[in-house]
């Protein structure tokens, strides 16, 4: 059964908590260890079951093209070439027969490695070395033993129940043959591969897709036979023989790759878990980013409606990192959605600084209105923050809010270096936004008289000339003339 994430419907689940009966996707579990297949449930802190790629793998009937491309990767082509062409080049003596048998064993070993390799999530073929090195050659003899035992099963059925029972046993053996090959490739056990109950359970767990795959395998077998027959009948022997061998090996790899993929697709039903490898999915150990874990907890608690808990989590995080922009943004969104004016007031210096840094003048205006409701006549105590917010408001066209925010600035902060920038913003809001040129000129005159030591003092004449001519207050024009 395929499962979606409880918190992100549409995203495939990767983890399942048996205690809470909740499925989680990778977004919910950024700190999980996929390689060790270990993760703790965010709710109960108990170890969870890893589902691997079972819930997100593409059904095999949707990737038939990939199956037919599989043998044409470099590694399988080299294996097929060696195992097909070399026997044609050796002499038909004892040494040649031995070489031919060894290469046949290597090719069969490689095909069984394909099943296991695919079932483990590798969509690229095994390397060439898998065919010629290491153990595993016994798989060929195990498969021969399986065939002998299956033949014995059919013979025993004929002896016990006559022709009818023999036909039923033969039908079951033929039907269960792909399942037997899959079991043998994964477990390397003859007993498991010939156990009728074991094979019946495997087929029942996969369900109808097993019979669909069986149909594809029959078609592949018929296509392989037809292609080889065509090669033998239409080409000379020196060409048709290697071509027929190549076609036989190619179709065999396709068939075994499909069997491995069926195991991979139904891994959850079959009781194991594996992930896509070879770059299709990150198989490396993920970085344990605590902030990602925190964000996932925030997301899940919000979707569960635990707003008080989320608010407490964000407050605790801001105690450790008071100016963290991500946490300030999350807190602002939560407090605004809950209309929590008390905490908006408590955190307003940091929230206003964060909004101004983002040039979000509309939100600054909204927050200032909320603060006004909490404290009528509210004014900022920080002159730098006041000017920063006023500049943000001005850029978004909130001219009256600029005037209100900077009202009596010279009385509240008489010695501040922000006095000249503050009243220049007031003059620009009056002139450019409200067309009150006389009042704008008055503030410019105030800056000229009061702020003689400020760098803006030199530009005030240019601003005054613009005000007299009813031009937008933009300051002196840039000049690129180099004085000699």
N, C-alpha and C positions, 0 to 999 in steps of 0.2 A: 504494500500500500504506500502511495506517495503522500507526503505530508508537507503542508505549508507551515511557515513560521507563525506562531500565535500572535506575534506583535507586528509582523510584516506580511500580511496575506499576499500571496503571489510569489514570495521568495521561498525557495526550497529550504526545508529544515535540515540542519546538520547534526543537531543534538536533541536528545529526548530525556527528560527527567521522569523516571518511573514513579517517584514519590509525588510530584506535583502534577504529573500527566500533562506536561507542557513541552511543546516543540520550539526550538530556537534555531535561528539562522546564523550565519557568520557575523552579521551586523550586531546581533545581540550578544555574541560571544567573541569579542575581539582579542581576549586574553586566553582563549582556549589553545591547547597544544594539539594540533591536528596530527603531528607525527607520532606523538605518544598516545594520541587518542584519549586525552584526559582533559576534563573540564568540570567545574563545579557549578551547580545550579545557582543562579542569582537569587532565587527565592529561599531555598532550603539549605544551600551550601553542600549538598550531597553530590557524589560523583554521578555523571550522566553517561548514557549510552551514546556512542558515536555512530551516526548513521552513514557517514561517508558521502559519496556522491549518488546514493541510491535514489534520492528524491529529486535530483535535477538532471540525471543522465537522459540523453536523447534516446527514445525507443529505437530498437535496431532496424525497424522497417522504415525509419526516416533517414537512415544513413547508408543505404545500399551502395551508393556511389563510393563511399569511403571504403567499404569492404572490398570492392573490386580494384581499388587503387592500392590496397594494402601490400600485395606481393611485389609491387613495382617500386618499392623503396630500395635503396642501395643494398642494405644488408640481406634481405631475402633474395634479391636477384643474384647476389654473389653466391649464396648458399645453393640456390637452384642451379646456377651455372656449373658450380663445382660438382655437385652430386649428379647432374645430368650429363655433362660433357666428358668428364674424366673417365667414367666407365666405357665410353665409346672409343677412347684413345688407348686404353691398356690392351694388352694381348690376352686372348682367351685361355690363359693358363691358370695354375693354382694361385699365383700372386695376383693376377687380374681379378680372379673370382673373389679373393679376400678383400681386395680394394673396393670392388663393387658392393660387397656385403657391408663393409664398414661405412661406405658413403650412404648406402640405403638406411643403415641404422642412424647415421647422423641426421639425415633428412627427416626421418620419422621422429627422432628426438626433438628436432627443431620445431616440428609441427605441434608437439605436445607442450613445448615451452611457450609456444604462441598462445595456447589456451590459458595457461597460468599467468603469463605476462599481461594478457589482455584483461583477465579477471581482476588483476591487481591494479588496474587503472591505467596501464600504459597503452596508448593508442598508436604508438610507433612500434615497429617490429623489434624483437630482441636483436642484439648484435650478432655478427657472424660467429663470434667465439662461442656463443651458446650452443651451436651445433656440434662443435668439435672439441670442446674442452669441458672439464668438470665432470661431475657424476650425472646420473640420470639416464644413462643408456639402457638401464634395466627396464625402462618404461615400455620399450618395444616388446620385450619378452613377457612382461606383465600383461600387455594387451593381447598377445598371442594366447596366453593362458586364459584370459577372459573369454576369448572366442571359443577356446576348447571347452570351457565350462558351460558356456551358453549352448554350444552344440550338444553337450552332455545333458543339459536341462531339457532340451527339445527331445532328445532320444529317450530320456527317462519318462517324459510325458507320454510319448508314443507307447512305451512298454506298459505303463500303468493304465492309461485311459484310452488307448487306441488312437485312431486318426483324428477324431474331433479334438481331443485334449492336446494332441500334438500340434494341430493347426492353431489352437488358441495360444499355446506356449510359443510357437514360432511367431505369431503376430505380435505378442508382447515383447519378444526379444528384438524383433525388427523395430518396433515402436520405441523401445527403451534404449536402443543402441546409442543415439546421441547423448542421452543422459548418462549412460555407462561410461562413455568416453570422457565426459566432463568430470565425473566423479573420480575416475582413475587419474586424470591429469592433475586434479587438485589434491587428492588424498593419497595417491600412490598405494592404494589398497585394493587388492583383487577381491577380497571379501565384500567390501563396500560397493565395488563396481558390478558385482553379480547378484547382490542381495535384492530380490524382487521388491521387498517392502521399502528398502532404501531408495530404489529407483522410482517406485510409485509415489513416494512422498515428495521427491524432487520434482517430478512432473506435475503433481497436484499443486505444489506451492507456486510454480511458475504459471500454471494455468493455461489458458487458451493460446498465449503467445508461443508456448512450446510447440504446439501443433502447427502454428503459422510458420515457425522456423523450420519445422520438419518438412513442410511443403517446399520452402526455399531450398533446403538441402537436397531434396529429390530433384528439383529443377537443376540445381548446380551439377549434380551427378550426371543427369541426362545430358546437360550441355557439355560437360567435360568429355563424356563418351562420344558425343556427336562430333566435337571438334577434333578429337584424336582420330576418329574414323575418317574424317574428311582429310586430315593431314596424311594418313597412311595411303589413302586411295588416290590422292591427287598430286602427290609430290614424290620425287625419287627417294629411295631408301636412305641415302646418306643425309638427306635433309628432313624427311618425315620422322625418322626415329628420334633425333634430339628434339624436334618440334613437339612430338607427342609426349615425350618425357617432360618437356617444359610446361606444356599445357596441363598435364596431370598434376605436377607439383604446384602450379599456380592455383588451380581450382582447389587443391587440398588445403593450401594455406588460407584461402578465402573461407572455406568451410570451417576450419578450426578457429579462425579469428572470429567468425560469427558465433561459434559455440562459447568461446571465452567472453565475448561481449554479452551474451545472454546471461551468463553467470554474473557479470559486472552489473547488468541492468537490474537483476533481481537479487542483489546481494542481501538486502534487508530480509526478504522472505527466506533466504537460504542461511541466514544466521552469521554473516560476516560483513565487514565494512572496509571499503577501500575508496581512495580518492583518485581523481584524474591526475595523471602525472605528465611528464614530458613537456612541461610548460603550459599545458591546458589549464591547470589549476596550480597555484603555488603550493608545492609540497614541502617547502622548507619551513623550519620553525619560525613562527610569526613573532614579531617584536611584541613584547608585552607592554603596551602603552597604557599606562594607568589612566591617562586622560580619555583614551578611547573606551576603557571600561566604565569610567565615570559617565561619559556621554550615553553609553548604552543603558546604564542604570537609570539615568534621567529619562530617556526615551520610554523605557518600559514602565516606569512609575507614572509618567504622564498618561500613558495609554490605559493604565489601571486606575487612573483617577486619584492617585496619591499626591495631590498638589502640596499639602502641608509638608510631606516628606521631601519632595523636590525642593521646596523653598528652604528647608533646613539644610539640605545637602549643599545648595548653592551658597548659603551664608557661611557654612563651615569652610567651603573651598575659598571663599573670598577672605576669610581670616588668614589663611595661609598665603594667599597671593592676591592682595587687595586690588591690584590694577589689571588683573587678567581680563583682557577684552572679551574673550569667549564667555566666561562666566558672568561678566557684567551684562552682556547682551542677553544671555539666557534669563538672568534675574529680571531684567527690565521687561522682557516679553511676558514672563510669568506674572509679575506684579501688575503690569498694565492689563493683562487679561483678567486678573482677579480684582482689579480696581482697589488694590491694597494701598491706599494713600498714605497710611502710617509708615510702611516700609519704603515707599517711594520717597517720602520726606527724609527718612533716616539715611538712605543711600544716595540722595540727590546729588551731592557734589561729584561722586564717582560716575554716576549715571549720566549726568550732564556732560562731564568731560568726555565720556565714551561716545555719546551722541554727537558732540561737536567735532570730535576727531573723525567721525564718519561723515561729516557734513550733512547730517540729518536734521535740517532746520525744522521740518514739520513736527518731528517727534520732540525736539527741544521745546517748541511752542506748546505742544500738548502737555508735556511734563510740567512746564512752568504754570500752566493753567491749573493743573492738579495741585501743585504746591500752593498756589494762591487760595484754593479752596480750603486747604488745611490751615494755612496761616495768612489771613487777609493782609495785604500790604507786604507780601513776601519780597525780600531782596537778598541777592547773593552776597555773602561776606567775603568772597575771594575776588579781588579786582581782576586778576588775570583770567579766571574762569568766566567772569561776567563779560569781559571783552570778547573772549573766545566764543561764547554762546551768542553774543550780539552779532558778531561777524557771520556766524552760521545762519542766524535768523535773517539777517540782511540779504544774504545770498539767495535765500528762498522767498524773499519778498514779504517777510513779516515785519514791515516797517514800524507799525505801532508797538509791536512787542519789543523792538529794539529801543524805542524811546522809553517805554515803561521800565525795561530792565536797567537802563543806564540813567534813570532819573536821579538828579542830585548826586551824581557821581563825584563831583568836586567837593561836596560836603562830607560824603562818607569816606572818601579816600583822597584827602587833599594832597598828600605827598607821594602818591603812587605814580610810577612811570607809565602807567596805563591810562593816565588822564587824557593825554593828547590823542592816542588812538581811539579812546572811547568817544570823545566829543567829535572827532572826525567822522566816526560812524553815525553819530547823531545828525551831524550836518548833512551827510550823504542821504540818510533816511528821509530827512525833511525835504531836501532839494530833489533828489532823484525819485523818491517814492511818493511824496505828498505834495510836491510843488510849492513848498513854503520857503521861498528863497530868502526872505528877510530874516526869518528865524535861523536858517542855515548860516547866513552871513554872520549873525550874532555869535553863534558858536565858533565860527572860524576866527572871529575877532578875539574871542576869549582865549582860544589856543595861542594866538599870536602874542597876546599880552602875558598870559600866565605860564606858558610852557616854552620860554625862550631858549632853554637849554636842551630841549628835546630835538632829535634828528628831524622830526616832521616840521619843525618850525620853518625850515628853509622852503618848504613846499606850500606854505599857507597862502602866499601871494598868488600863486597859480590857481589854487582853489577859489580864492576870493574873486579873481578875474572871471573864472568860469561862472560863479554865482551871479555876478553882476550882469553877465551876458545871457543868463538863463540857460547855460549849457550844463550837461551832466557833470557832476563833480567826479572827475577821474584823475585829477592831479596833473603835474607837468608832463608834457609829451617827451618821449624818449628822443635823445639826440645822439647821432653817431658822428658828429663833427669833431675832429681832433684839433684841439687848440695848439697853435704853434708857440 
